Amino acid sequence: MGTTAGRLGDERFRRDLGIDYAYASGSMYRGVASKELVVAMGRAGYLGFLGAAGMPVERVVDDIAHIRKELAPHRPFGVNLLGSLADPERERAMVELLLTEDVRIIEASAFVKVTPALVRYQLSGLRRGHDGGVVRGTRILAKVSRPEVAREFMRPAPEPIVARLLAEGLVTAEQAELARRIPVAQELTVEADSGGHTDRGVASVLLPSMQALRRDLTREHGYAEGIRLGLAGGLGTPRAVAAAFALGADYVMTGSVNQCTVEAAISDRVKDRLQEIDVQDTDYCPAGDMFEIGALVQVLKKGVLFPARANKLSALYRTHESWEEIPPGTRRQIQDTFFKRSAEDVWRETKEYLERTGQTDEVERAGRSPKRRMALMFRWYYGYSSRLTFQDPDRDPANLQVHTGPALGAFNQWVKGTPLEDWRNRHVDRIADDLMRGAADILTEHQSR
Ligand SMILES: Cc1cc2nc3c(=O)[nH]c(=O)nc-3n(C[C@H](O)[C@H](O)[C@H](O)COP(=O)(O)O)c2cc1C
């Protein structure tokens, strides 16, 4: 007797989330993971996350309304909540919106610790069940790539935060009490090396390590219900998905393969490029939003110069105290080929943007610190390269910043010579079907050997 796609992963996970398959599509920023993508996933019995990061609030509200209208009431969907250490107010406002819109599942990513906003979201959904157990009306799928962050999510909500929310009247005494008995997140998506922001983890190292952590914390806190660990990163073929389940993943999540589909909200020209990549056609560079810290993103390398240039700017930033200290020849090259405008124009645009968005303290800081000013100018380049990708990919192709990972290269190889070679035939739900069915067949074959 073999297995089938619908039996892969954790049964309770599927049941609790209301999905037919233990498979989710991850959030992709600025609505790349679009409302259409989420609807296609939901209709087919999978879980899709709307890429709400970097999206205007009104659009998030509209997209949620659209998804609700198109999906049958019993079909779930999720929305991304991005952690922001620098701007807790933005995080708080987003949680407010998610609760107002009655969004029941969120993907919490880029968190380094459990914040009051997250706890508020978690506790707002708690109630006591008929059997005295804890019922979760809201679910946080925490995306983690580091054990110390996973540990926080596997613990009950921090007491001081719960006490404060209770004092502020934002949660009830019952919710505060129930919170002591369960982890903040019942589901954690362990993210190995992936497209976009990445810690470059290795799945076969990271997942077992998180599973050990789960065992320890479940024992320590005596949880009545198990924590589920999903795996993301590098999943682009049935064999990779089979390996994830063989490692004991309770569910899987894909990302890069979904960006090169009809449903993804990115330009056709970018999809044309993505459809051609192989497994070696991506590279790492510092992330624009965390430029000074050196956090990494994985991006398209084939046919573009963006990663090489971003790495060059990062090296210059580390070794120079100001823009003016950089040798004139290098400065000229950067202005002519990276920025495509003068340094003065870049700074003027940066300053205008900061003033327009109320970040005058940043302008003042840059006035005092030439190194800070240089960092802001280099960050402008990230904004520029990203705008090109979303708005006008043909204008300056060398500078395109396209987040993607090698899982897409593996997928492209796998579908070569089939109708799916052309992204115009690629649909997120069809990809999910093929990956899950293929994985089930592979695991069945292994069993029978
Ligand atoms: C273009 C792109 C944008 C992404 N944006 C986000 C995001 O906004 N929030 C998030 O949690 N993950 C984001 N991710 C990560 C995916 O949700 C997913 O975890 C990851 O892509 C899985 O690894 P894979 O790319 O190897 O399949 C993004 C990935 C890509 C490729």
The ligand as an SDF file (V2000), in Angstrom:
LIG
                    3D

 31 33  0  0  0  0  0  0  0  0999 V2000
   10.2590   36.9840   -4.7800 C   0  0  0  0  0  0  0  0  0  0  0  0
   10.1620   36.4890   -3.3760 C   0  0  0  0  0  0  0  0  0  0  0  0
    9.6300   37.3190   -2.4020 C   0  0  0  0  0  0  0  0  0  0  0  0
    9.4810   36.8660   -1.0980 C   0  0  0  0  0  0  0  0  0  0  0  0
    8.9000   37.6810   -0.1630 N   0  0  0  0  0  0  0  0  0  0  0  0
    8.6500   37.2080    1.0910 C   0  0  0  0  0  0  0  0  0  0  0  0
    7.9200   37.9950    2.0300 C   0  0  0  0  0  0  0  0  0  0  0  0
    7.5430   39.1350    1.7610 O   0  0  0  0  0  0  0  0  0  0  0  0
    7.6630   37.4510    3.2510 N   0  0  0  0  0  0  0  0  0  0  0  0
    8.0590   36.1860    3.5850 C   0  0  0  0  0  0  0  0  0  0  0  0
    7.7770   35.7170    4.6840 O   0  0  0  0  0  0  0  0  0  0  0  0
    8.7640   35.4250    2.7050 N   0  0  0  0  0  0  0  0  0  0  0  0
    9.0450   35.9060    1.4800 C   0  0  0  0  0  0  0  0  0  0  0  0
    9.6970   35.1070    0.5660 N   0  0  0  0  0  0  0  0  0  0  0  0
   10.0570   33.7070    0.9510 C   0  0  0  0  0  0  0  0  0  0  0  0
    8.9830   32.7060    0.5180 C   0  0  0  0  0  0  0  0  0  0  0  0
    7.7730   32.9350    1.1490 O   0  0  0  0  0  0  0  0  0  0  0  0
    9.4210   31.2610    0.8320 C   0  0  0  0  0  0  0  0  0  0  0  0
    9.6140   31.0820    2.2190 O   0  0  0  0  0  0  0  0  0  0  0  0
   10.7310   30.8940    0.1430 C   0  0  0  0  0  0  0  0  0  0  0  0
   10.7550   31.4230   -1.1550 O   0  0  0  0  0  0  0  0  0  0  0  0
   10.9010   29.4050    0.1030 C   0  0  0  0  0  0  0  0  0  0  0  0
   12.1320   29.0720   -0.4460 O   0  0  0  0  0  0  0  0  0  0  0  0
   12.3480   28.7920   -2.0320 P   0  0  0  0  0  0  0  0  0  0  0  0
   12.4430   30.1270   -2.6630 O   0  0  0  0  0  0  0  0  0  0  0  0
   13.6510   28.0760   -2.0680 O   0  0  0  0  0  0  0  0  0  0  0  0
   11.1900   27.9910   -2.5010 O   0  0  0  0  0  0  0  0  0  0  0  0
    9.8960   35.5580   -0.7400 C   0  0  0  0  0  0  0  0  0  0  0  0
   10.4570   34.7340   -1.7380 C   0  0  0  0  0  0  0  0  0  0  0  0
   10.5850   35.1830   -3.0330 C   0  0  0  0  0  0  0  0  0  0  0  0
   11.1690   34.2590   -4.0730 C   0  0  0  0  0  0  0  0  0  0  0  0
  1  2  1  0
  2  3  1  0
  2 30  2  0
  3  4  2  0
  4  5  1  0
  4 28  1  0
  5  6  2  0
  6  7  1  0
  6 13  1  0
  7  8  2  0
  7  9  1  0
  9 10  1  0
 10 11  2  0
 10 12  1  0
 12 13  2  0
 13 14  1  0
 14 15  1  0
 14 28  1  0
 15 16  1  0
 16 17  1  0
 16 18  1  0
 18 19  1  0
 18 20  1  0
 20 21  1  0
 20 22  1  0
 22 23  1  0
 23 24  1  0
 24 25  2  0
 24 26  1  0
 24 27  1  0
 28 29  2  0
 29 30  1  0
 30 31  1  0
M  END
$$$$
